[in-house]
Amino acid sequence: MNAARSPSSTGLRQFLDLEQQRDWMEGKTVPRDAADRSESLELRFKYVARFEKLLRQPQAQEVLAILRRYGRDCIPIPRRTERHYWSISCLPSTPGKALLRINASWMELFSLYADGEGIRALFVVHLSDFTTDHSLDRGQVDDAFLERCVVTPEDISYFFPRGEDMFGIQVRGFPSIGKLLAAHRALRAIRTFNLTHMNRGRNAYQASHCYSLADHMLSDEGR
C-alpha cells in the first residue's frame, strides 16, 4: 500500500500522493475528483440569507465568475475535500468586510472585496515564490513580474503578513484578477500555497462553510 495514502496520512496525502500533487501544481494533470459532495443540511440553510444578500450586490456576477475560476484552477479535488480541507465563507463577520473568503487549515487563502462597484482580490502566497532569487528577502520582490500579471501597474499592490514566508497580493478589477490567474508562475505559486495548508490537516473553519457559494464555485459552468 502506498504510504502517502495510508489512514495515518494527513491532509491531501490521503487522496493524492506527492507526485500527483506536484503534477497538479505544475499544471501537468487534473486529478479525478469525487462525483458527489458531502453535505450538512444545517450549514446549507444557515448561510442562505447571507448568500442572497451577496447576490444583491452590484459585484455579484463578477464575484461568482472569479469564484468558479478559482475553484477550477486553484483547489485540487475540490469536491472530495470540500469543507473538511477548505471552506468558503460568505460575507464573513471578521474585519475587512470581505464578500467571501476561502480558508484551509488555520489560514486564509483568498478573499474578494467590493471596490466601488467592482471587486478587489487578496491572494496569500509564499514570499519565496515572488522574489527574484526565491529567497525570503523582502527587498527582492519581483515587482516587474507582478506588474506583468495585471492590466495596469496600479491594479496590484502587496504587503507582508506575519510569518517568515508569507506574502499578500492585492489585485483590483475583474480583468486584472483574471490576468493574474492566467499567469503560469502566479498560478503555480497559488497552488503551492494552497497545497501547503491543505496538507496541514483538517480545516478549522468548517462551521462557516457556505454551501450556496460552494455550489457556484464547483459549478461545471465555464469549465
C-alpha positions, 0 to 999 in steps of 0.5 A: 500500500502506498504510504502517502495514502495510508489512514495515518496520512494527513491532509491531501496525502490521503487522496493524492500522493506527492507526485500527483500533487506536484503534477497538479501544481505544475499544471501537468494533470487534473486529478479525478475528483469525487462525483458527489459532495458531502453535505450538512443540511444545517450549514446549507440553510444557515448561510442562505440569507447571507448568500442572497444578500451577496447576490444583491450586490452590484459585484455579484456576477463578477464575484461568482465568475472569479469564484468558479475560476478559482475553484477550477484552477486553484483547489485540487479535488475540490469536491472530495475535500470540500469543507473538511480541507477548505471552506468558503465563507460568505460575507464573513463577520471578521474585519475587512468586510470581505464578500467571501473568503476561502480558508484551509487549515488555520489560514486564509487563502483568498478573499474578494472585496467590493471596490466601488462597484467592482471587486478587489482580490487578496491572494496569500502566497509564499514570499519565496515564490515572488522574489527574484532569487526565491529567497525570503528577502523582502527587498527582492520582490519581483515587482516587474513580474507582478506588474506583468500579471495585471492590466495596469501597474496600479491594479496590484499592490502587496504587503507582508503578513506575519510569518517568515514566508508569507506574502499578500497580493492585492489585485483590483478589477475583474480583468486584472484578477483574471490576468493574474490567474492566467499567469503560469508562475502566479498560478503555480505559486497559488497552488503551492500555497494552497497545497501547503495548508491543505496538507496541514490537516483538517480545516478549522473553519468548517462551521462557516462553510457556505454551501450556496457559494460552494455550489457556484464555485464547483459549478461545471459552468465555464469549465 
